[in-house]
Amino acid sequence: MDHFLYRDGQLYAEDVPVAEIAAKVSTPVYIYSTATLTRHFRLFDEALDGLPHVVCYAMKAASNQAILKTLAQLGAGMDVVSGGEYARAKAAGVPGDRIVFSGVGKTRAEMRAALEGGIRQFNVESEPEMQALSEVASEMGVIAPIAVRVNPDVDAKTHAKIATGKSENKFGIPISRASEVYAMAAALPGLEVVGIDVHIGSQLTDLEPYRLAFTKVGELVDRLRAEGHDIRRLDLGGGLGIPYTRGNEAPPLPKEYGNLVKEVLGDKGCEIEIEPGRLVAGNAGILVSEVIYLKQGEGRDFLILDAAMNDLIRPAMYEAHHDIVPVVEPAPGAEQAPYDVVGPVCESGDTFAKQRNLTALRPGDLVAFRSAGAYGAVMSSEYNTRPLVPEVLVKDDHFAVIRERPSFEEIINRDTLPEWL
Ligand SMILES: *Cc1c(COP(=O)(O)O)cnc(C)c1O
């Protein structure tokens, strides 16, 4: 249930016709649904009912201030992976004690800013990082709360570019070395160990890798406690997948994930932290684009859109599938034909779909990429000097532009010329 549904032959975002937004803002444009964001956040929150927990939305999935504020008002914490994201969380009114700082390459400046502004915990990923954080905290006369991200060496069975829990990945420390690393953390003057962190990857469509990872984490809790560490929080990361193709088998629900957490780790007496990103924002956003040309090629027809890989890079980067639907609902049983759906950027990689069956479309028609809310707008760029794609947030029967499309003048004026030109 994602609140982008046909009504009277038109695609709606909640109670607003998508075509109305496209007419007002022009295309391409991302449109998000407040009701869907809210629903998905609550599903996670409720899935952990009965356990002390905090849901820290992984804002790298979609970090517009309006989205963050919507979630913050529901009580969401935030998982941030850069100083910029930390600043965004604070600007959205998230208190420091609900912000978790993840990422393999935190700089000293980022550590300092987070310690100054307030932080729930740093999820540290290496010994050199622990050393640096301890030094920064000591210089400031404070203690930095940490969890160590352990790499449980399980196969998340997801796309190689978003798998993070195998030993060959750059993330975390091998779980086999945890005792040694926790002992070092405990000995560093600027750190306080508060928990364990694990995140095995993204777009997981099966609970089994989680079961394996959580089981290893449970064993580690017992071992580290026996070694004298006060393990009181477990950060279980994010990664639960969404159904990108309608009609295919759906990934596990947050409720089932929550039940697994309770079953495997519920008796540890720990506060649970989870960091969902994609499942909160993914199906809460669509990318709307207009057909520019229909080009007949040799043996295949190309549907050329005004959206391109700079607006939505997932197909080019991850071979990702997005359902593409016309904004005007096709007649029941309307005939379909295969198209290669492409953008205007000068790269063959600027292909959204090959030989995709779609009902007949003409120049000027609007289409929507479904499930584009996560890792969509945040990964957009101005490649080919195509203005940064705008974003719109819908709530019930109204909508607001939450990121404007910049003018060419604004884009050009961001460059500055050296005095010799
Ligand atoms: C990316 C990331 C997440 C969110 O992953 P999703 O698949 O979007 O749920 C959570 N935690 C960490 C550490 C991440 O890097």
The ligand as an ORCA input file, in Angstrom:
! r2SCAN-3c Opt
* xyz 0 1
  C      22.776      2.178      3.905
  C      22.757      1.844      5.331
  C      21.535      1.609      5.977
  C      20.219      1.605      5.270
  O      20.090      0.556      4.366
  P      18.679      0.299      3.650
  O      18.941     -0.828      2.760
  O      18.349      1.551      2.901
  O      17.674      0.003      4.692
  C      21.580      1.365      7.336
  N      22.744      1.352      8.028
  C      23.926      1.574      7.429
  C      25.161      1.545      8.242
  C      23.981      1.824      6.071
  O      25.149      2.030      5.477
*
